[in-house]
Amino acid sequence: MSIESIYSSFDRITVDSTQMNGQPCIRHMRLTVRRVVELLAIYPDREELHQEYPELEDEDLRQALLYSAACLDDRVLTLPPFYETAA
């Protein structure tokens, strides 16, 4: 999957080379996708997260997680036959 097709499938993720050093952001805000994913880890209670960041909507959070997952490289590596695995 090309990075362009990843960008085009998320309507709340914006990339602007003049904002936040071109990092993917949420709806042109100065909140990067990375920061939103970090906030989801810091605030397991969504209500508390919404109190601290009322500008973030549930769909922003969902798309930040999906975008992050889409950007991760999911490869299957073939191991040599002599490689032992712990089962």
Secondary structure as GFF3:
##gff-version 3
##sequence-region A 1 87
A	DSSP	alpha_helix	3	8	.	.	.	ID=ss1
A	DSSP	beta_strand	13	14	.	.	.	ID=ss2
A	DSSP	three_ten_helix	20	22	.	.	.	ID=ss3
A	DSSP	beta_strand	25	26	.	.	.	ID=ss4
A	DSSP	alpha_helix	33	42	.	.	.	ID=ss5
A	DSSP	alpha_helix	46	52	.	.	.	ID=ss6
A	DSSP	alpha_helix	58	71	.	.	.	ID=ss7
###
